[in-house]
Amino acid sequence: MLYIGLIFSLALLHCPHQSIKQELPQLNIDFAMNAQLVLLDDDLIIFQRFASIMLGWSDTSSMHIERYESISAVLTNGKVLMIGGANNRGILNSTELHDPLSGTWTIVNSMNDIRFLQAVSVLLDRIVLVTGGEDACVGPLNTSELYDPSTNMWTTDSTQSDKPLKITR
């Protein structure tokens, strides 16, 4: 199977809110600035999609835990995993899963370590890799964790660096 992750950051100087139409084989997609999409064979999954038919964004349910400086990953099944971050109570290790078909959030197993400002990748075997970030006590982290959506389990990656991982967004 072919898995390609693309992030589009479009600079539209003449009209920053203009919708762009991009043609892919057998697919027409409407997307707006900073739309994130994952191509899974011939199926298309779009996160942060501007609903051009409704001329706006559509509402969905709220997450169970408020957070900022978190990161999300679009899984190969189209669900969105929201990972870590922080809120007014501290740094988080919690994760939630959003199902765009039902519009609901589900709390799933938490990471082993608290972290915010981390990086995330969805690997070819559908495992989610979370790397680096920071916590309030240690500062920059040199650890990484793997999440398997099929088992809802987090494991600490044993291949760690001696130095903190520098994450750039």
PABAZA-745930 format. One record per atom (N, C-alpha, C, O): residue number from 1; residue in three letters; x, y, z. Coordinates in Angstrom, 3 decimals, decimal comma. Layout:
REM PABAZA-745930
R   num   residuo       east      north         up
R   NUM       ala          X          Y          Z
...
***
This chain:
REM PABAZA-745930
R   num   residuo       east      north         up
R     1       met      0,833     -1,185      0,000
R     1       met      0,000      0,000      0,000
R     1       met      0,871      1,240      0,000
R     1       met      1,981      1,241      0,533
R     2       leu      0,367      2,260     -0,587
R     2       leu      1,090      3,514     -0,678
R     2       leu      0,518      4,478      0,346
R     2       leu     -0,682      4,750      0,342
R     3       tyr      1,361      4,993      1,217
R     3       tyr      0,948      5,976      2,210
R     3       tyr      1,775      7,227      1,979
R     3       tyr      3,003      7,184      2,064
R     4       ile      1,132      8,316      1,693
R     4       ile      1,848      9,560      1,483
R     4       ile      1,214     10,611      2,380
R     4       ile      0,000     10,810      2,334
R     5       gly      2,005     11,276      3,185
R     5       gly      1,505     12,367      4,013
R     5       gly      1,934     13,686      3,412
R     5       gly      3,119     13,891      3,152
R     6       leu      1,012     14,567      3,191
R     6       leu      1,304     15,862      2,599
R     6       leu      0,721     16,959      3,467
R     6       leu     -0,371     16,813      4,016
R     7       ile      1,434     18,036      3,589
R     7       ile      0,897     19,211      4,259
R     7       ile      0,994     20,359      3,276
R     7       ile      2,072     20,658      2,761
R     8       phe     -0,132     21,000      3,015
R     8       phe     -0,162     22,100      2,082
R     8       phe     -0,192     23,409      2,844
R     8       phe     -1,078     23,623      3,671
R     9       ser      0,751     24,276      2,582
R     9       ser      0,741     25,631      3,112
R     9       ser      0,757     26,554      1,913
R     9       ser      1,805     26,798      1,314
R    10       leu     -0,386     27,054      1,575
R    10       leu     -0,525     27,836      0,358
R    10       leu     -0,446     29,321      0,669
R    10       leu     -1,071     29,804      1,614
R    11       ala      0,308     30,021     -0,113
R    11       ala      0,404     31,468      0,033
R    11       ala     -0,399     32,097     -1,087
R    11       ala      0,044     32,119     -2,236
R    12       leu     -1,563     32,603     -0,768
R    12       leu     -2,422     33,246     -1,747
R    12       leu     -2,410     34,738     -1,472
R    12       leu     -3,134     35,228     -0,605
R    13       leu     -1,592     35,445     -2,207
R    13       leu     -1,417     36,862     -1,929
R    13       leu     -2,641     37,674     -2,309
R    13       leu     -2,985     38,633     -1,618
R    14       his     -3,303     37,305     -3,399
R    14       his     -4,419     38,117     -3,853
R    14       his     -5,698     37,862     -3,064
R    14       his     -6,527     38,765     -2,953
R    15       cys     -5,885     36,687     -2,523
R    15       cys     -7,092     36,374     -1,760
R    15       cys     -6,777     35,240     -0,789
R    15       cys     -6,861     34,076     -1,180
R    16       pro     -6,419     35,532      0,454
R    16       pro     -5,951     34,494      1,372
R    16       pro     -6,998     33,455      1,743
R    16       pro     -6,635     32,391      2,245
R    17       his     -8,285     33,716      1,516
R    17       his     -9,310     32,744      1,902
R    17       his     -9,881     32,012      0,699
R    17       his    -10,863     31,280      0,825
R    18       gln     -9,279     32,203     -0,460
R    18       gln     -9,771     31,566     -1,670
R    18       gln     -9,544     30,060     -1,608
R    18       gln     -8,477     29,598     -1,201
R    19       ser    -10,554     29,305     -2,015
R    19       ser    -10,424     27,847     -2,062
R    19       ser     -9,636     27,450     -3,302
R    19       ser     -9,748     28,091     -4,347
R    20       ile     -8,847     26,401     -3,187
R    20       ile     -8,015     25,914     -4,278
R    20       ile     -8,553     24,559     -4,707
R    20       ile     -8,920     23,742     -3,862
R    21       lys     -8,603     24,315     -5,989
R    21       lys     -9,007     22,997     -6,473
R    21       lys     -7,777     22,303     -7,025
R    21       lys     -7,108     22,823     -7,919
R    22       gln     -7,482     21,135     -6,494
R    22       gln     -6,312     20,345     -6,895
R    22       gln     -6,824     19,027     -7,445
R    22       gln     -7,661     18,380     -6,816
R    23       glu     -6,338     18,620     -8,603
R    23       glu     -6,769     17,358     -9,183
R    23       glu     -5,712     16,284     -8,967
R    23       glu     -4,533     16,488     -9,254
R    24       leu     -6,145     15,153     -8,463
R    24       leu     -5,329     13,960     -8,335
R    24       leu     -5,975     12,894     -9,207
R    24       leu     -7,125     13,058     -9,614
R    25       pro     -5,279     11,822     -9,503
R    25       pro     -5,889     10,776    -10,324
R    25       pro     -7,229     10,333     -9,746
R    25       pro     -7,303      9,888     -8,601
R    26       gln     -8,276     10,457    -10,537
R    26       gln     -9,634     10,052    -10,196
R    26       gln    -10,215     10,804     -9,003
R    26       gln    -11,236     10,381     -8,461
R    27       leu     -9,598     11,903     -8,579
R    27       leu    -10,094     12,631     -7,415
R    27       leu    -10,057     14,127     -7,670
R    27       leu     -9,121     14,638     -8,285
R    28       asn    -11,062     14,815     -7,202
R    28       asn    -11,036     16,268     -7,153
R    28       asn    -11,160     16,654     -5,697
R    28       asn    -12,033     16,147     -4,993
R    29       ile    -10,302     17,544     -5,235
R    29       ile    -10,303     17,923     -3,830
R    29       ile    -10,414     19,435     -3,731
R    29       ile     -9,746     20,159     -4,470
R    30       asp    -11,237     19,906     -2,841
R    30       asp    -11,240     21,311     -2,478
R    30       asp    -10,571     21,412     -1,127
R    30       asp    -10,948     20,698     -0,198
R    31       phe     -9,584     22,287     -0,997
R    31       phe     -8,972     22,481      0,304
R    31       phe     -8,565     23,931      0,460
R    31       phe     -8,449     24,665     -0,521
R    32       ala     -8,351     24,335      1,691
R    32       ala     -8,006     25,713      1,997
R    32       ala     -6,589     25,757      2,540
R    32       ala     -5,892     24,743      2,576
R    33       met     -6,175     26,933      2,957
R    33       met     -4,821     27,095      3,473
R    33       met     -4,567     26,146      4,637
R    33       met     -5,432     25,949      5,490
R    34       asn     -3,375     25,564      4,662
R    34       asn     -2,927     24,687      5,734
R    34       asn     -3,759     23,417      5,882
R    34       asn     -3,782     22,827      6,963
R    35       ala     -4,448     22,978      4,814
R    35       ala     -5,162     21,703      4,887
R    35       ala     -4,135     20,585      4,974
R    35       ala     -3,125     20,607      4,271
R    36       gln     -4,390     19,624      5,822
R    36       gln     -3,505     18,468      5,945
R    36       gln     -4,217     17,297      5,299
R    36       gln     -5,389     17,058      5,591
R    37       leu     -3,542     16,562      4,430
R    37       leu     -4,197     15,411      3,850
R    37       leu     -3,272     14,221      3,824
R    37       leu     -2,050     14,354      3,754
R    38       val     -3,876     13,065      3,881
R    38       val     -3,143     11,806      3,815
R    38       val     -3,729     11,025      2,649
R    38       val     -4,942     10,825      2,593
R    39       leu     -2,899     10,581      1,722
R    39       leu     -3,354      9,776      0,600
R    39       leu     -3,113      8,315      0,927
R    39       leu     -1,970      7,904      1,129
R    40       leu     -4,152      7,544      0,980
R    40       leu     -4,072      6,123      1,323
R    40       leu     -4,604      5,355      0,126
R    40       leu     -5,819      5,251     -0,046
R    41       asp     -3,715      4,811     -0,709
R    41       asp     -4,090      4,233     -1,999
R    41       asp     -4,896      5,276     -2,771
R    41       asp     -4,404      6,378     -3,015
R    42       asp     -6,128      4,942     -3,157
R    42       asp     -6,940      5,902     -3,901
R    42       asp     -7,962      6,595     -3,013
R    42       asp     -8,800      7,350     -3,506
R    43       asp     -7,903      6,346     -1,714
R    43       asp     -8,824      6,999     -0,790
R    43       asp     -8,159      8,247     -0,247
R    43       asp     -6,936      8,296     -0,115
R    44       leu     -8,944      9,240      0,065
R    44       leu     -8,399     10,496      0,541
R    44       leu     -8,995     10,836      1,890
R    44       leu    -10,210     10,772      2,073
R    45       ile     -8,145     11,194      2,830
R    45       ile     -8,575     11,591      4,159
R    45       ile     -8,094     13,019      4,354
R    45       ile     -6,904     13,288      4,189
R    46       ile     -8,973     13,927      4,694
R    46       ile     -8,571     15,320      4,868
R    46       ile     -8,917     15,765      6,278
R    46       ile    -10,038     15,563      6,745
R    47       phe     -7,955     16,368      6,949
R    47       phe     -8,141     16,916      8,290
R    47       phe     -8,036     18,426      8,175
R    47       phe     -7,272     18,922      7,346
R    48       gln     -8,759     19,153      8,959
R    48       gln     -8,831     20,609      8,890
R    48       gln     -9,337     21,031      7,515
R    48       gln     -8,765     21,922      6,887
R    49       arg    -10,389     20,408      7,057
R    49       arg    -10,894     20,667      5,720
R    49       arg    -11,913     21,788      5,760
R    49       arg    -12,833     21,781      6,578
R    50       phe    -11,744     22,735      4,881
R    50       phe    -12,690     23,823      4,733
R    50       phe    -13,871     23,304      3,935
R    50       phe    -13,692     22,809      2,823
R    51       ala    -15,055     23,404      4,472
R    51       ala    -16,248     22,916      3,785
R    51       ala    -16,742     23,986      2,825
R    51       ala    -17,554     24,834      3,195
R    52       ser    -16,251     23,943      1,588
R    52       ser    -16,560     25,004      0,637
R    52       ser    -18,027     25,002      0,230
R    52       ser    -18,556     26,039     -0,168
R    53       ile    -18,688     23,856      0,322
R    53       ile    -20,104     23,803     -0,027
R    53       ile    -20,916     24,612      0,977
R    53       ile    -21,866     25,299      0,599
R    54       met    -20,546     24,532      2,259
R    54       met    -21,253     25,273      3,297
R    54       met    -20,650     26,651      3,502
R    54       met    -21,168     27,446      4,287
R    55       leu    -19,554     26,944      2,800
R    55       leu    -18,858     28,220      2,943
R    55       leu    -18,443     28,473      4,386
R    55       leu    -18,608     29,583      4,891
R    56       gly    -17,920     27,483      5,037
R    56       gly    -17,450     27,645      6,405
R    56       gly    -17,016     26,324      7,002
R    56       gly    -17,021     25,287      6,339
R    57       trp    -16,645     26,383      8,252
R    57       trp    -16,236     25,187      8,982
R    57       trp    -17,467     24,585      9,629
R    57       trp    -18,392     25,311      9,992
R    58       ser    -17,492     23,278      9,778
R    58       ser    -18,606     22,642     10,470
R    58       ser    -18,178     22,305     11,897
R    58       ser    -17,019     21,972     12,148
R    59       asp    -19,132     22,396     12,827
R    59       asp    -18,853     22,112     14,232
R    59       asp    -18,808     20,609     14,473
R    59       asp    -19,432     19,824     13,759
R    60       thr    -18,065     20,239     15,481
R    60       thr    -18,040     18,861     15,949
R    60       thr    -18,041     18,913     17,474
R    60       thr    -17,986     20,000     18,050
R    61       ser    -18,100     17,789     18,119
R    61       ser    -18,133     17,789     19,584
R    61       ser    -16,794     18,254     20,160
R    61       ser    -15,774     18,258     19,470
R    62       ser    -16,816     18,641     21,421
R    62       ser    -15,605     19,112     22,099
R    62       ser    -14,806     17,936     22,647
R    62       ser    -15,359     16,880     22,958
R    63       met    -13,494     18,137     22,760
R    63       met    -12,651     17,134     23,400
R    63       met    -13,022     17,038     24,878
R    63       met    -13,627     17,956     25,431
R    64       his    -12,663     15,941     25,503
R    64       his    -12,935     15,753     26,929
R    64       his    -11,983     16,573     27,794
R    64       his    -12,361     17,016     28,879
R    65       ile    -10,756     16,777     27,326
R    65       ile     -9,733     17,487     28,094
R    65       ile     -9,256     18,680     27,283
R    65       ile     -8,797     18,528     26,151
R    66       glu     -9,366     19,879     27,873
R    66       glu     -8,861     21,067     27,165
R    66       glu     -7,348     20,986     27,092
R    66       glu     -6,697     20,492     28,012
R    67       arg     -6,785     21,483     25,970
R    67       arg     -5,340     21,380     25,789
R    67       arg     -4,869     22,404     24,774
R    67       arg     -5,618     22,837     23,898
R    68       tyr     -3,617     22,777     24,915
R    68       tyr     -2,919     23,584     23,917
R    68       tyr     -1,508     23,028     23,786
R    68       tyr     -1,088     22,204     24,598
R    69       glu     -0,769     23,475     22,764
R    69       glu      0,581     22,956     22,477
R    69       glu      0,587     21,438     22,358
R    69       glu      1,584     20,780     22,657
R    70       ser     -0,549     20,892     21,915
R    70       ser     -0,636     19,454     21,651
R    70       ser     -0,364     19,236     20,166
R    70       ser     -0,077     20,182     19,432
R    71       ile     -0,457     18,012     19,743
R    71       ile     -0,260     17,713     18,326
R    71       ile     -1,252     16,631     17,937
R    71       ile     -1,667     15,824     18,768
R    72       ser     -1,624     16,623     16,671
R    72       ser     -2,583     15,627     16,203
R    72       ser     -1,993     14,827     15,054
R    72       ser     -1,088     15,281     14,355
R    73       ala     -2,526     13,628     14,877
R    73       ala     -2,115     12,757     13,775
R    73       ala     -3,364     12,195     13,118
R    73       ala     -4,267     11,706     13,798
R    74       val     -3,413     12,267     11,793
R    74       val     -4,497     11,642     11,050
R    74       val     -4,101     10,188     10,817
R    74       val     -3,121      9,907     10,127
R    75       leu     -4,863      9,273     11,393
R    75       leu     -4,562      7,851     11,264
R    75       leu     -5,028      7,335      9,902
R    75       leu     -5,821      7,990      9,226
R    76       thr     -4,546      6,187      9,510
R    76       thr     -4,876      5,650      8,196
R    76       thr     -6,349      5,264      8,064
R    76       thr     -6,830      5,070      6,947
R    77       asn     -7,071      5,148      9,177
R    77       asn     -8,504      4,855      9,128
R    77       asn     -9,347      6,127      9,101
R    77       asn    -10,575      6,056      9,136
R    78       gly     -8,692      7,297      9,039
R    78       gly     -9,405      8,565      8,962
R    78       gly     -9,675      9,218     10,298
R    78       gly    -10,111     10,369     10,339
R    79       lys     -9,429      8,516     11,397
R    79       lys     -9,626      9,104     12,719
R    79       lys     -8,438      9,993     13,065
R    79       lys     -7,352      9,843     12,505
R    80       val     -8,655     10,915     13,990
R    80       val     -7,625     11,879     14,377
R    80       val     -7,246     11,640     15,832
R    80       val     -8,104     11,647     16,715
R    81       leu     -5,948     11,426     16,078
R    81       leu     -5,429     11,214     17,427
R    81       leu     -4,851     12,527     17,932
R    81       leu     -3,915     13,058     17,334
R    82       met     -5,400     13,066     19,036
R    82       met     -4,893     14,285     19,669
R    82       met     -4,007     13,852     20,827
R    82       met     -4,424     13,067     21,679
R    83       ile     -2,771     14,374     20,853
R    83       ile     -1,740     13,820     21,725
R    83       ile     -1,149     14,882     22,641
R    83       ile     -0,691     15,927     22,178
R    84       gly     -1,162     14,609     23,958
R    84       gly     -0,442     15,430     24,928
R    84       gly     -0,848     16,887     24,938
R    84       gly     -2,012     17,229     24,733
R    85       gly      0,149     17,751     25,186
R    85       gly     -0,088     19,178     25,290
R    85       gly     -0,068     19,638     26,737
R    85       gly      0,542     19,011     27,603
R    86       ala     -0,743     20,735     26,972
R    86       ala     -0,795     21,310     28,314
R    86       ala     -2,143     21,994     28,500
R    86       ala     -2,837     22,301     27,531
R    87       asn     -2,499     22,224     29,746
R    87       asn     -3,648     23,058     30,084
R    87       asn     -3,346     23,758     31,403
R    87       asn     -2,211     23,713     31,877
R    88       asn     -4,337     24,400     31,999
R    88       asn     -4,069     25,172     33,219
R    88       asn     -3,721     24,287     34,415
R    88       asn     -3,355     24,812     35,467
R    89       arg     -3,824     22,971     34,289
R    89       arg     -3,450     22,053     35,364
R    89       arg     -2,065     21,456     35,179
R    89       arg     -1,556     20,792     36,082
R    90       gly     -1,438     21,683     34,013
R    90       gly     -0,091     21,163     33,800
R    90       gly      0,104     20,519     32,447
R    90       gly     -0,713     20,668     31,539
R    91       ile      1,213     19,794     32,332
R    91       ile      1,564     19,087     31,104
R    91       ile      0,782     17,773     31,059
R    91       ile      0,575     17,135     32,091
R    92       leu      0,353     17,373     29,871
R    92       leu     -0,527     16,213     29,722
R    92       leu      0,176     15,021     29,083
R    92       leu      1,094     15,177     28,277
R    93       asn     -0,272     13,837     29,457
R    93       asn      0,103     12,624     28,738
R    93       asn     -1,132     11,976     28,120
R    93       asn     -1,038     10,904     27,523
R    94       ser     -2,270     12,611     28,259
R    94       ser     -3,531     12,052     27,784
R    94       ser     -3,649     12,156     26,263
R    94       ser     -3,050     13,026     25,630
R    95       thr     -4,435     11,246     25,701
R    95       thr     -4,702     11,244     24,269
R    95       thr     -6,183     10,981     24,043
R    95       thr     -6,834     10,281     24,819
R    96       glu     -6,698     11,559     22,962
R    96       glu     -8,096     11,381     22,595
R    96       glu     -8,179     11,071     21,114
R    96       glu     -7,334     11,498     20,327
R    97       leu     -9,199     10,330     20,747
R    97       leu     -9,390      9,915     19,366
R    97       leu    -10,698     10,501     18,849
R    97       leu    -11,752     10,323     19,459
R    98       his    -10,623     11,203     17,717
R    98       his    -11,811     11,800     17,108
R    98       his    -12,242     10,965     15,911
R    98       his    -11,437     10,636     15,039
R    99       asp    -13,522     10,631     15,888
R    99       asp    -14,106      9,924     14,750
R    99       asp    -14,897     10,935     13,936
R    99       asp    -15,965     11,362     14,375
R   100       pro    -14,407     11,334     12,756
R   100       pro    -15,107     12,356     11,985
R   100       pro    -16,472     11,895     11,467
R   100       pro    -17,325     12,731     11,171
R   101       leu    -16,692     10,599     11,354
R   101       leu    -17,996     10,120     10,887
R   101       leu    -19,075     10,314     11,938
R   101       leu    -20,194     10,713     11,615
R   102       ser    -18,747     10,034     13,198
R   102       ser    -19,726     10,212     14,274
R   102       ser    -19,608     11,579     14,938
R   102       ser    -20,526     12,017     15,631
R   103       gly    -18,467     12,261     14,727
R   103       gly    -18,256     13,568     15,349
R   103       gly    -17,956     13,486     16,832
R   103       gly    -18,129     14,471     17,550
R   104       thr    -17,506     12,328     17,309
R   104       thr    -17,279     12,152     18,745
R   104       thr    -15,801     11,980     19,068
R   104       thr    -15,013     11,531     18,235
R   105       trp    -15,440     12,349     20,306
R   105       trp    -14,097     12,154     20,853
R   105       trp    -14,159     11,036     21,880
R   105       trp    -15,110     10,953     22,658
R   106       thr    -13,146     10,176     21,885
R   106       thr    -13,034      9,087     22,849
R   106       thr    -11,680      9,187     23,532
R   106       thr    -10,659      9,358     22,865
R   107       ile    -11,662      9,081     24,858
R   107       ile    -10,388      9,054     25,579
R   107       ile     -9,774      7,675     25,369
R   107       ile    -10,428      6,656     25,590
R   108       val     -8,515      7,650     24,944
R   108       val     -7,796      6,387     24,753
R   108       val     -6,642      6,348     25,746
R   108       val     -6,437      7,306     26,492
R   109       asn     -5,891      5,260     25,764
R   109       asn     -4,790      5,132     26,723
R   109       asn     -3,822      6,304     26,618
R   109       asn     -3,581      6,834     25,533
R   110       ser     -3,276      6,698     27,757
R   110       ser     -2,344      7,825     27,827
R   110       ser     -0,924      7,390     27,501
R   110       ser     -0,569      6,221     27,651
R   111       met     -0,115      8,348     27,050
R   111       met      1,306      8,091     26,844
R   111       met      1,950      7,775     28,188
R   111       met      1,362      8,029     29,239
R   112       asn      3,149      7,224     28,154
R   112       asn      3,892      6,930     29,377
R   112       asn      4,449      8,197     30,013
R   112       asn      4,536      8,285     31,237
R   113       asp      4,829      9,181     29,195
R   113       asp      5,416     10,425     29,693
R   113       asp      4,539     11,612     29,334
R   113       asp      3,862     11,615     28,306
R   114       ile      4,562     12,627     30,204
R   114       ile      3,905     13,883     29,856
R   114       ile      4,788     14,602     28,841
R   114       ile      6,014     14,522     28,918
R   115       arg      4,172     15,304     27,889
R   115       arg      4,963     16,062     26,919
R   115       arg      4,074     17,049     26,172
R   115       arg      2,889     16,806     25,940
R   116       phe      4,690     18,171     25,803
R   116       phe      4,047     19,144     24,928
R   116       phe      5,091     19,611     23,926
R   116       phe      6,288     19,406     24,130
R   117       leu      4,640     20,241     22,842
R   117       leu      5,520     20,696     21,757
R   117       leu      6,284     19,541     21,115
R   117       leu      7,413     19,721     20,659
R   118       gln      5,687     18,378     21,078
R   118       gln      6,309     17,195     20,511
R   118       gln      6,047     17,129     19,001
R   118       gln      5,276     17,920     18,457
R   119       ala      6,697     16,178     18,345
R   119       ala      6,463     15,905     16,928
R   119       ala      5,791     14,547     16,802
R   119       ala      5,913     13,700     17,687
R   120       val      5,079     14,344     15,695
R   120       val      4,380     13,078     15,489
R   120       val      4,507     12,650     14,031
R   120       val      4,548     13,477     13,120
R   121       ser      4,567     11,333     13,836
R   121       ser      4,567     10,741     12,494
R   121       ser      3,713      9,487     12,530
R   121       ser      3,716      8,747     13,514
R   122       val      2,981      9,254     11,448
R   122       val      2,270      7,987     11,292
R   122       val      3,121      7,143     10,358
R   122       val      3,351      7,512      9,206
R   123       leu      3,587      6,007     10,863
R   123       leu      4,503      5,156     10,118
R   123       leu      3,744      4,230      9,165
R   123       leu      2,529      4,068      9,282
R   124       leu      4,465      3,631      8,230
R   124       leu      3,836      2,774      7,224
R   124       leu      3,075      1,602      7,814
R   124       leu      2,109      1,123      7,220
R   125       asp      3,504      1,136      8,982
R   125       asp      2,795      0,020      9,613
R   125       asp      1,641      0,495     10,495
R   125       asp      1,125     -0,261     11,318
R   126       arg      1,242      1,758     10,312
R   126       arg      0,106      2,387     11,003
R   126       arg      0,380      2,704     12,463
R   126       arg     -0,523      3,123     13,186
R   127       ile      1,605      2,511     12,899
R   127       ile      1,997      2,863     14,260
R   127       ile      2,267      4,365     14,300
R   127       ile      2,796      4,931     13,343
R   128       val      1,902      5,011     15,411
R   128       val      2,127      6,449     15,590
R   128       val      3,400      6,634     16,411
R   128       val      3,533      6,052     17,487
R   129       leu      4,330      7,434     15,912
R   129       leu      5,587      7,732     16,596
R   129       leu      5,533      9,161     17,109
R   129       leu      5,363     10,097     16,328
R   130       val      5,678      9,336     18,424
R   130       val      5,729     10,661     19,053
R   130       val      7,147     10,853     19,568
R   130       val      7,669     10,008     20,295
R   131       thr      7,771     11,968     19,190
R   131       thr      9,169     12,199     19,557
R   131       thr      9,358     13,561     20,201
R   131       thr      8,652     14,523     19,899
R   132       gly     10,339     13,610     21,103
R   132       gly     10,779     14,875     21,682
R   132       gly      9,708     15,584     22,469
R   132       gly      8,889     14,966     23,149
R   133       gly      9,732     16,895     22,361
R   133       gly      8,844     17,731     23,139
R   133       gly      9,518     18,161     24,429
R   133       gly     10,735     18,062     24,580
R   134       glu      8,713     18,632     25,340
R   134       glu      9,229     19,100     26,630
R   134       glu      8,284     18,679     27,739
R   134       glu      7,115     18,377     27,503
R   135       asp      8,818     18,664     28,962
R   135       asp      7,965     18,616     30,143
R   135       asp      8,429     19,717     31,085
R   135       asp      9,501     20,292     30,893
R   136       ala      7,637     20,008     32,087
R   136       ala      7,916     21,165     32,940
R   136       ala      9,138     20,976     33,823
R   136       ala      9,792     21,961     34,166
R   137       cys      9,471     19,748     34,205
R   137       cys     10,579     19,502     35,135
R   137       cys     11,906     19,280     34,426
R   137       cys     12,910     19,895     34,783
R   138       val     11,920     18,417     33,438
R   138       val     13,155     18,035     32,759
R   138       val     13,536     19,032     31,673
R   138       val     14,720     19,230     31,402
R   139       gly     12,549     19,658     31,052
R   139       gly     12,799     20,516     29,895
R   139       gly     12,702     19,694     28,629
R   139       gly     11,833     18,828     28,527
R   140       pro     13,585     19,946     27,643
R   140       pro     13,527     19,191     26,386
R   140       pro     13,720     17,692     26,621
R   140       pro     14,578     17,278     27,401
R   141       leu     12,911     16,895     25,936
R   141       leu     12,948     15,440     26,099
R   141       leu     13,722     14,779     24,965
R   141       leu     13,699     15,255     23,830
R   142       asn     14,405     13,682     25,275
R   142       asn     15,090     12,894     24,253
R   142       asn     14,413     11,543     24,068
R   142       asn     15,019     10,615     23,532
R   143       thr     13,177     11,425     24,501
R   143       thr     12,456     10,157     24,445
R   143       thr     11,434     10,163     23,313
R   143       thr     11,054     11,210     22,789
R   144       ser     11,014      8,975     22,964
R   144       ser      9,945      8,826     21,983
R   144       ser      9,054      7,665     22,412
R   144       ser      9,466      6,788     23,171
R   145       glu      7,829      7,684     21,908
R   145       glu      6,867      6,641     22,234
R   145       glu      6,152      6,205     20,972
R   145       glu      6,011      6,974     20,022
R   146       leu      5,701      4,958     20,977
R   146       leu      4,973      4,383     19,854
R   146       leu      3,562      4,026     20,308
R   146       leu      3,376      3,442     21,376
R   147       tyr      2,564      4,380     19,488
R   147       tyr      1,169      4,051     19,785
R   147       tyr      0,644      3,119     18,699
R   147       tyr      0,774      3,396     17,507
R   148       asp      0,056      2,022     19,128
R   148       asp     -0,558      1,079     18,198
R   148       asp     -2,073      1,221     18,313
R   148       asp     -2,650      0,784     19,308
R   149       pro     -2,733      1,821     17,317
R   149       pro     -4,184      2,011     17,396
R   149       pro     -4,967      0,701     17,478
R   149       pro     -6,070      0,679     18,023
R   150       ser     -4,416     -0,384     16,947
R   150       ser     -5,151     -1,653     16,971
R   150       ser     -5,221     -2,252     18,376
R   150       ser     -6,158     -2,988     18,687
R   151       thr     -4,237     -1,943     19,230
R   151       thr     -4,240     -2,456     20,605
R   151       thr     -4,493     -1,365     21,640
R   151       thr     -4,685     -1,662     22,819
R   152       asn     -4,494     -0,096     21,203
R   152       asn     -4,652      1,051     22,100
R   152       asn     -3,555      1,064     23,171
R   152       asn     -3,822      1,374     24,332
R   153       met     -2,330      0,729     22,779
R   153       met     -1,209      0,662     23,726
R   153       met     -0,068      1,582     23,299
R   153       met      0,247      1,690     22,114
R   154       trp      0,548      2,248     24,289
R   154       trp      1,747      3,060     24,108
R   154       trp      2,942      2,276     24,639
R   154       trp      2,857      1,643     25,692
R   155       thr      4,048      2,317     23,914
R   155       thr      5,297      1,730     24,394
R   155       thr      6,406      2,754     24,219
R   155       thr      6,395      3,546     23,277
R   156       thr      7,362      2,727     25,140
R   156       thr      8,512      3,621     25,047
R   156       thr      9,469      3,066     24,012
R   156       thr      9,797      1,879     24,029
R   157       asp      9,919      3,930     23,107
R   157       asp     10,869      3,514     22,077
R   157       asp     12,237      3,360     22,721
R   157       asp     12,712      4,274     23,396
R   158       ser     12,868      2,221     22,521
R   158       ser     14,159      1,946     23,167
R   158       ser     15,332      2,617     22,470
R   158       ser     16,437      2,635     23,012
R   159       thr     15,120      3,167     21,285
R   159       thr     16,218      3,825     20,562
R   159       thr     16,185      5,311     20,865
R   159       thr     15,648      6,102     20,088
R   160       gln     16,758      5,685     21,989
R   160       gln     16,740      7,077     22,427
R   160       gln     18,089      7,723     22,200
R   160       gln     19,127      7,060     22,190
R   161       ser     18,052      9,018     22,020
R   161       ser     19,265      9,798     21,817
R   161       ser     19,812     10,253     23,163
R   161       ser     19,069     10,347     24,140
R   162       asp     21,117     10,535     23,214
R   162       asp     21,705     11,101     24,428
R   162       asp     21,362     12,575     24,575
R   162       asp     21,425     13,123     25,676
R   163       lys     20,998     13,220     23,470
R   163       lys     20,695     14,645     23,486
R   163       lys     19,203     14,845     23,272
R   163       lys     18,547     14,009     22,651
R   164       pro     18,660     15,953     23,787
R   164       pro     17,252     16,245     23,525
R   164       pro     17,009     16,371     22,027
R   164       pro     17,872     16,843     21,286
R   165       leu     15,827     15,944     21,587
R   165       leu     15,461     16,051     20,186
R   165       leu     14,963     17,459     19,917
R   165       leu     14,028     17,920     20,571
R   166       lys     15,569     18,140     18,975
R   166       lys     15,160     19,500     18,651
R   166       lys     14,013     19,428     17,652
R   166       lys     14,185     18,931     16,538
R   167       ile     12,862     19,915     18,043
R   167       ile     11,670     19,861     17,208
R   167       ile     11,410     21,248     16,657
R   167       ile     11,387     22,225     17,405
R   168       thr     11,216     21,335     15,364
R   168       thr     10,903     22,605     14,711
R   168       thr      9,529     22,495     14,090
R   168       thr      9,229     21,534     13,381
R   169       arg      8,694     23,487     14,361
R   169       arg      7,354     23,492     13,754
R   169       arg      7,267     24,591     12,740
R   169       arg      6,223     24,770     12,113
***
